[in-house]
Amino acid sequence: MNNISIFGTSSDAGKSTLTFVIAKIIQDLGYKVAPFKAQNVSNNAHVCDDGSEIAVAQYFQAEVLGVPTSYHLNPVLLKSGRGNSASLIVEGKVVENKEVLEYYRDLDLLKPAVVRCFEYLDARYDCVVCEGAGSPVELNLMDKDLSNIFIATHFNTKIILVADIEKGGVFASIWGVYNLLPEKLRANVIGVIVNKFRGDLSLFDKGIEIIQTQFKIPVLGVLPYVPFNLGFEDSASLKNFVQNPTNKKLDIGVISYPTMSNYNDIEPLIADDEVLVEFIESNISLQKFDLIILPGSKLVIQDLLWLKKTGLFEQLKNSKKPIYGICGGYEMMFETLDDSLQIENKEPKVEQGLGFIEDTIIFQKDKVLKKASFELFGHTLNGFEIHHGISLKYPLSFEKDSLKGAFVHGIFDNNAFRTTLLKAINPSYNGFDFQAYKTQTVTQFISTMKEKLDVQKIVDVL
């Protein structure tokens, strides 16, 4: 059976969602299917079953398919680093911080890891669905493209193009990408999916005819725009969330600092019909919020300095509102943050935190990676830790009056804890089952997309 590459004709075309949609459709036909992305650039990561670290998008895709999670699904991950560098994670473990130019120069050194991981999956699954990255035809970078060109060429994958009609210029993007692909890869293109169409789909019937008759590219489907508030991969997807609570009980403000990470922690709140979430990017008043969340951060001290520069730092220090800190946000709640080892910063740095917790966060070289059940705030909570900073006095969590914080991600996924926390703020809050919501949303999304896809055409080629 052939493997598949999902190429976008632009960034944020919908590759991540269509990867799990197509993979799930193939799986439901009785085949063993796994998701894969050779290289991802994202601050949003998850700890796998094997204790390694991969991008959230691949973890979410694996969750949808019900397959074990491991570093094989995403062998190379780049996260924001100090200055112009990036934190390089290879086969689930931090290797080093590299300057971006140095990373591209040494790219060939990463190919063996990518090949090892792909071959591991290929030996265990009937079909590997490989998500591409950005556009596959950035001509100045094609020889450095691990996720698109390298995978499709080295493993001779069949290719599905995904075009975002909402961006405009859909015909030019399809024609351009297809014709700029190497000849060998053009021959492997199954067809194109036109994504995110708003309104009556029949309005694009003429467009289908043009693409198929003039471009000679099969159209595999025109998919409607459907908001999908799960599996946020990057800031672009985060800003596209749609929320319209019909039974609002609480306003929750999330401090959106420049290197905010693990947006997925907020997904259960966005999904909640009793909660209105607002991401705070400037020094607006925090008085209207019933709860303020300090989310994860890839560069904690840098984001702490941003809080001070904007004026939000003083607001937070003087606020009487309930505050919850997650991982990097939890670290900001301490008296002092000590990066003498230059884990996050170019120079040794010690910075004053919010001072809610009497202890110092010390950044250590070895990253804590742990997926487990935790005893927190009177609940048994499933989640994961992923951080360099440590506290000797409060190694996991802290609670005092209206202040709470913990290193644990995924905490709001736990229905009992979330309900207890929010009900304490507003007794009329009822709560909901996030897991049931997630299952229903994913199932309905896949079903909607499947109806508009020419599944048989895809299967015939595979």
VMD Tcl script that draws the C-alpha trace (Angstrom):
set ca {
  {0.00 0.00 0.00}
  {1.28 3.48 -0.83}
  {1.95 6.14 1.78}
  {0.56 9.68 1.46}
  {2.02 13.17 1.72}
  {-0.31 16.09 2.46}
  {1.12 19.23 0.82}
  {-0.38 22.68 1.41}
  {-0.32 25.24 -1.36}
  {0.31 27.77 1.44}
  {0.83 27.88 5.18}
  {-2.24 27.22 7.39}
  {-4.11 25.60 4.50}
  {-5.50 22.92 6.82}
  {-2.83 20.22 6.47}
  {-2.93 19.18 10.14}
  {-6.68 18.62 10.23}
  {-6.83 16.92 6.83}
  {-3.99 14.62 7.86}
  {-6.11 13.10 10.62}
  {-9.30 13.25 8.52}
  {-7.79 11.27 5.64}
  {-5.91 8.96 8.01}
  {-9.10 8.19 9.94}
  {-11.09 7.53 6.76}
  {-8.42 5.03 5.62}
  {-8.29 3.48 9.09}
  {-12.05 2.99 9.09}
  {-11.67 0.94 5.90}
  {-9.72 -1.60 7.94}
  {-6.12 -0.48 7.47}
  {-3.48 0.32 10.10}
  {-2.60 4.01 9.75}
  {-0.15 6.36 11.49}
  {0.44 10.12 11.21}
  {3.91 11.55 10.62}
  {5.65 14.90 10.25}
  {9.38 14.86 9.63}
  {9.99 18.35 10.98}
  {7.69 20.68 12.86}
  {8.25 24.25 14.03}
  {6.05 24.83 17.06}
  {6.21 25.87 20.71}
  {3.32 23.53 21.41}
  {4.55 20.11 22.42}
  {3.24 17.08 24.27}
  {4.95 14.30 26.20}
  {4.42 10.90 24.57}
  {3.74 7.45 26.00}
  {7.48 6.70 25.72}
  {8.47 9.87 27.63}
  {9.66 11.74 24.53}
  {8.50 15.12 23.23}
  {6.70 15.81 19.94}
  {4.59 18.60 18.46}
  {0.99 18.81 19.67}
  {-0.39 18.39 16.12}
  {1.10 14.91 15.72}
  {0.08 13.92 19.25}
  {-3.49 15.02 18.52}
  {-3.54 13.14 15.20}
  {-2.38 9.99 17.00}
  {-5.09 10.48 19.63}
  {-7.75 10.63 16.92}
  {-6.42 7.40 15.41}
  {-5.90 5.71 18.77}
  {-2.29 4.77 18.00}
  {0.58 4.79 20.53}
  {2.47 8.07 20.75}
  {6.25 8.20 20.41}
  {8.99 10.36 18.91}
  {8.70 8.39 15.66}
  {5.65 10.49 14.75}
  {7.70 13.73 14.71}
  {11.46 13.12 14.71}
  {12.54 16.78 14.41}
  {10.95 19.62 16.38}
  {12.12 23.24 16.50}
  {11.00 25.57 19.30}
  {11.75 29.23 19.99}
  {15.24 29.68 21.40}
  {17.29 32.54 22.75}
  {18.05 35.31 20.23}
  {18.04 33.98 16.66}
  {18.44 30.39 17.76}
  {15.97 27.55 18.03}
  {15.75 24.70 20.49}
  {16.39 21.56 18.48}
  {14.61 18.39 19.57}
  {15.60 15.22 17.73}
  {13.85 11.88 18.29}
  {12.04 13.32 21.29}
  {14.98 14.78 23.21}
  {16.55 18.25 23.34}
  {19.86 18.20 21.49}
  {20.97 21.84 21.62}
  {20.13 25.43 20.77}
  {21.15 26.20 17.21}
  {21.27 29.38 15.18}
  {18.75 29.08 12.33}
  {21.45 29.41 9.65}
  {23.50 26.74 11.39}
  {20.47 24.48 11.55}
  {19.96 24.69 7.77}
  {23.66 24.17 7.15}
  {23.65 20.94 9.17}
  {20.28 19.70 7.90}
  {21.73 16.60 6.25}
  {22.77 15.38 9.70}
  {19.08 15.12 10.64}
  {18.01 13.03 7.66}
  {19.09 9.68 9.18}
  {16.80 10.33 12.18}
  {13.90 11.15 9.86}
  {14.52 8.02 7.80}
  {14.77 5.83 10.92}
  {11.47 7.09 12.26}
  {9.61 6.83 8.96}
  {10.88 3.30 8.37}
  {9.87 2.33 11.93}
  {6.29 3.40 11.18}
  {6.29 2.02 7.64}
  {7.18 -1.43 8.97}
  {4.28 -1.40 11.46}
  {1.46 0.31 9.57}
  {-0.22 -0.21 6.21}
  {-0.22 3.51 5.46}
  {1.72 6.47 6.85}
  {0.03 9.83 6.27}
  {2.78 12.46 6.20}
  {1.93 16.07 6.93}
  {3.96 18.59 4.99}
  {5.10 22.01 6.21}
  {4.27 25.43 4.76}
  {4.55 25.43 0.98}
  {6.53 22.62 -0.69}
  {7.90 24.87 -3.43}
  {9.87 27.56 -1.65}
  {12.50 27.40 -4.38}
  {15.33 28.76 -2.26}
  {14.68 26.14 0.44}
  {13.61 23.05 -1.48}
  {16.91 21.30 -0.86}
  {16.40 21.94 2.87}
  {12.78 20.78 3.01}
  {12.52 17.68 5.22}
  {8.73 17.49 5.59}
  {7.70 17.90 1.94}
  {10.26 17.28 -0.78}
  {12.61 14.95 1.09}
  {9.90 12.61 2.34}
  {7.96 12.56 -0.94}
  {11.11 11.91 -2.97}
  {12.91 9.47 -0.66}
  {9.83 7.33 0.03}
  {7.91 7.89 -3.22}
  {4.71 8.90 -1.43}
  {1.49 9.72 -3.22}
  {0.67 13.42 -2.84}
  {-2.54 15.28 -2.02}
  {-2.48 19.07 -2.41}
  {-4.56 21.19 -0.02}
  {-5.51 24.73 -1.08}
  {-7.04 27.33 1.24}
  {-9.68 29.19 -0.77}
  {-10.26 31.66 2.08}
  {-6.84 33.25 1.47}
  {-7.75 34.17 -2.12}
  {-5.75 33.31 -5.24}
  {-6.68 29.64 -5.01}
  {-6.21 28.94 -8.75}
  {-2.79 30.57 -8.83}
  {-1.68 28.69 -5.70}
  {-2.78 25.30 -7.09}
  {-1.30 25.91 -10.55}
  {1.91 27.37 -9.15}
  {2.63 24.68 -6.57}
  {1.80 21.83 -8.92}
  {3.96 23.15 -11.76}
  {6.88 24.07 -9.53}
  {7.09 20.57 -8.09}
  {9.84 18.34 -9.51}
  {8.52 16.27 -12.41}
  {8.78 13.02 -10.45}
  {6.59 14.42 -7.68}
  {4.02 15.89 -10.09}
  {3.46 12.35 -11.36}
  {2.61 11.27 -7.80}
  {-0.05 13.93 -7.20}
  {-3.42 12.22 -6.64}
  {-5.31 15.48 -6.78}
  {-6.19 18.64 -4.88}
  {-8.58 19.40 -2.03}
  {-10.03 22.92 -1.96}
  {-10.44 23.76 1.73}
  {-12.35 26.30 3.88}
  {-15.08 27.24 1.38}
  {-17.76 29.51 2.87}
  {-21.28 29.43 1.45}
  {-22.95 27.27 -1.20}
  {-20.36 24.74 -2.46}
  {-22.07 24.59 -5.85}
  {-20.76 28.10 -6.49}
  {-17.38 26.50 -7.10}
  {-18.57 23.98 -9.69}
  {-17.02 26.09 -12.45}
  {-13.81 26.22 -10.44}
  {-13.68 22.42 -10.28}
  {-14.12 22.28 -14.05}
  {-11.26 24.75 -14.59}
  {-8.86 22.86 -12.30}
  {-9.67 19.48 -13.85}
  {-9.88 20.44 -17.53}
  {-7.33 23.25 -17.81}
  {-4.88 22.30 -15.06}
  {-5.37 18.52 -15.55}
  {-5.42 18.03 -11.77}
  {-8.22 15.90 -10.25}
  {-10.29 17.65 -7.58}
  {-10.77 15.31 -4.62}
  {-13.28 17.55 -2.91}
  {-14.35 21.05 -1.95}
  {-14.63 21.24 1.82}
  {-16.77 23.70 3.77}
  {-15.31 26.03 6.37}
  {-16.05 24.42 9.73}
  {-14.63 25.95 12.94}
  {-12.54 23.36 14.77}
  {-11.42 24.54 18.19}
  {-9.12 21.62 18.93}
  {-5.49 20.71 18.30}
  {-4.19 24.27 18.00}
  {-0.77 23.97 16.38}
  {0.41 27.57 16.18}
  {-0.63 31.18 16.73}
  {-2.34 31.30 13.32}
  {-4.68 28.44 14.23}
  {-5.22 29.85 17.72}
  {-6.42 33.18 16.38}
  {-8.99 31.37 14.21}
  {-10.94 29.94 17.14}
  {-14.67 30.61 17.21}
  {-16.54 31.01 20.48}
  {-20.12 32.07 21.17}
  {-21.16 30.91 24.64}
  {-24.96 30.92 24.98}
  {-24.96 30.45 28.74}
  {-22.01 32.55 29.90}
  {-21.16 32.43 33.60}
  {-17.48 33.40 33.58}
  {-15.06 35.69 31.76}
  {-11.54 34.22 31.66}
  {-8.51 36.20 30.55}
  {-5.45 34.37 29.20}
  {-2.23 36.38 29.14}
  {-0.93 35.94 25.58}
  {2.75 36.76 25.85}
  {5.01 36.64 22.76}
  {6.28 33.06 23.24}
  {3.16 31.61 24.82}
  {3.17 27.83 24.44}
  {0.84 24.87 24.76}
  {-2.30 26.72 23.73}
  {-4.09 23.37 24.02}
  {-4.33 23.85 27.79}
  {-7.04 26.43 27.05}
  {-9.11 24.29 24.64}
  {-11.51 22.96 27.33}
  {-12.32 26.55 28.31}
  {-12.87 27.64 24.70}
  {-15.21 24.65 24.28}
  {-17.18 25.53 27.42}
  {-20.60 27.08 26.75}
  {-20.47 28.79 30.16}
  {-17.10 30.49 29.60}
  {-15.93 33.39 27.44}
  {-12.17 33.32 26.83}
  {-10.19 36.40 25.86}
  {-6.48 36.38 24.97}
  {-4.78 39.46 26.42}
  {-2.01 40.94 24.29}
  {-1.76 44.47 25.76}
  {-2.23 46.35 29.00}
  {-6.01 46.29 29.13}
  {-7.78 46.31 32.48}
  {-7.95 42.89 34.12}
  {-10.85 43.87 36.37}
  {-13.57 42.40 34.16}
  {-12.14 38.87 34.33}
  {-13.32 36.31 36.87}
  {-10.12 34.28 36.40}
  {-6.75 35.16 34.93}
  {-4.56 32.41 33.47}
  {-0.80 32.64 33.06}
  {-0.24 29.95 30.40}
  {2.92 28.11 29.39}
  {5.89 29.98 27.93}
  {8.81 28.82 25.82}
  {11.04 31.70 27.01}
  {9.82 32.43 30.52}
  {12.09 35.30 31.52}
  {11.68 36.97 28.13}
  {7.89 36.80 28.50}
  {8.16 38.01 32.12}
  {10.06 41.06 30.88}
  {7.27 41.61 28.34}
  {4.74 41.63 31.21}
  {6.82 44.32 32.90}
  {7.18 46.38 29.73}
  {3.45 46.33 28.95}
  {2.36 47.15 32.52}
  {0.51 43.84 32.97}
  {3.10 42.80 35.59}
  {1.98 45.54 38.02}
  {-1.67 44.78 37.34}
  {-1.11 41.10 38.14}
  {0.83 41.90 41.32}
  {-1.98 44.12 42.60}
  {-4.90 42.04 41.32}
  {-7.34 40.49 43.78}
  {-8.75 38.23 41.07}
  {-8.13 34.46 41.08}
  {-4.96 33.62 39.13}
  {-3.91 30.22 37.79}
  {-0.38 29.62 36.45}
  {0.54 26.76 34.11}
  {4.18 25.66 33.79}
  {6.01 28.79 32.56}
  {3.18 30.91 33.97}
  {3.58 29.06 37.27}
  {7.30 29.88 37.24}
  {6.52 33.59 36.83}
  {4.59 33.48 40.11}
  {7.80 32.85 42.11}
  {9.96 35.50 43.80}
  {13.00 34.92 41.59}
  {13.85 33.18 38.33}
  {17.50 32.15 37.99}
  {18.91 31.33 34.55}
  {22.59 31.42 35.50}
  {23.23 28.44 33.21}
  {21.90 30.36 30.17}
  {19.26 27.77 29.32}
  {16.88 30.39 27.89}
  {19.01 33.53 27.72}
  {22.21 34.48 25.89}
  {23.76 35.78 29.12}
  {23.36 34.56 32.72}
  {20.21 36.22 34.05}
  {18.34 36.46 37.35}
  {14.95 38.16 37.21}
  {12.37 39.15 39.81}
  {9.08 37.31 39.44}
  {5.58 38.23 40.63}
  {6.54 37.24 44.17}
  {3.42 35.22 44.97}
  {5.52 32.17 45.91}
  {8.49 32.37 48.28}
  {11.10 30.39 46.38}
  {13.42 30.58 43.38}
  {12.95 28.88 40.02}
  {16.28 27.50 38.84}
  {16.61 26.65 35.16}
  {18.50 23.39 34.70}
  {19.97 21.85 31.57}
  {18.03 18.58 31.75}
  {14.39 19.04 30.79}
  {11.69 17.39 32.91}
  {9.52 15.22 30.63}
  {6.82 13.23 32.40}
  {3.37 11.98 31.45}
  {1.44 10.64 34.45}
  {-1.46 10.91 36.88}
  {-0.84 13.57 39.53}
  {-2.40 14.19 42.92}
  {-3.20 17.91 42.69}
  {-5.63 20.20 44.50}
  {-7.60 17.28 45.93}
  {-7.98 15.52 42.57}
  {-6.22 12.76 40.64}
  {-5.38 14.50 37.37}
  {-3.96 13.18 34.12}
  {-1.42 15.48 32.50}
  {2.24 15.98 31.68}
  {5.29 18.02 32.69}
  {7.67 19.60 30.19}
  {10.01 22.24 31.66}
  {13.58 23.26 32.50}
  {12.73 25.32 35.58}
  {12.57 23.64 39.00}
  {11.52 24.68 42.50}
  {12.87 22.93 45.59}
  {10.01 24.03 47.88}
  {7.15 23.58 45.43}
  {8.34 21.03 42.85}
  {4.88 20.39 41.41}
  {2.27 22.93 42.53}
  {1.27 25.76 44.84}
  {-2.03 26.91 46.33}
  {-2.89 29.83 48.60}
  {-6.17 31.75 48.78}
  {-7.12 32.70 45.19}
  {-3.72 31.73 43.75}
  {-3.02 28.36 42.19}
  {-0.32 27.07 39.90}
  {1.33 23.87 38.75}
  {3.90 22.57 36.30}
  {1.28 20.18 34.91}
  {-0.17 20.71 31.43}
  {-3.57 19.40 30.38}
  {-5.06 20.13 33.78}
  {-8.28 21.73 32.47}
  {-9.00 18.55 30.49}
  {-9.95 17.01 33.84}
  {-13.68 17.61 34.26}
  {-13.88 17.30 38.06}
  {-11.00 19.72 38.70}
  {-12.19 22.26 36.14}
  {-15.73 22.20 37.52}
  {-14.53 22.55 41.13}
  {-12.25 25.48 40.24}
  {-14.83 27.42 38.25}
  {-17.73 26.64 40.57}
  {-15.73 28.12 43.45}
  {-15.58 31.38 41.47}
  {-19.24 31.29 40.38}
  {-21.51 28.80 42.22}
  {-24.00 28.84 39.32}
  {-21.40 27.24 37.02}
  {-22.45 23.69 36.04}
  {-19.57 22.24 33.98}
  {-19.48 19.81 31.06}
  {-17.76 16.64 29.84}
  {-14.82 17.80 27.71}
  {-13.88 14.28 26.59}
  {-17.40 13.67 25.26}
  {-17.31 17.07 23.53}
  {-13.92 16.27 21.98}
  {-15.05 12.87 20.68}
  {-18.27 14.28 19.26}
  {-16.53 17.26 17.64}
  {-13.84 15.13 15.98}
  {-16.34 12.51 14.80}
  {-18.70 15.11 13.36}
  {-15.85 17.02 11.68}
  {-14.50 13.87 10.00}
  {-18.01 12.85 8.91}
  {-18.68 16.28 7.37}
  {-15.40 16.25 5.46}
  {-15.80 12.63 4.34}
  {-19.14 13.44 2.69}
  {-17.42 16.03 0.49}
  {-14.34 13.96 -0.39}
  {-13.94 11.52 -3.27}
  {-12.74 8.76 -0.97}
  {-12.81 6.11 -3.69}
  {-10.44 8.09 -5.88}
  {-7.96 8.31 -3.00}
  {-8.25 4.63 -2.11}
  {-7.89 3.51 -5.72}
  {-4.49 5.19 -5.95}
  {-3.34 3.78 -2.62}
}
mol new
graphics top color blue
foreach p $ca { graphics top sphere $p radius 0.5 }
foreach p [lrange $ca 0 end-1] q [lrange $ca 1 end] { graphics top cylinder $p $q radius 0.2 }
display resetview
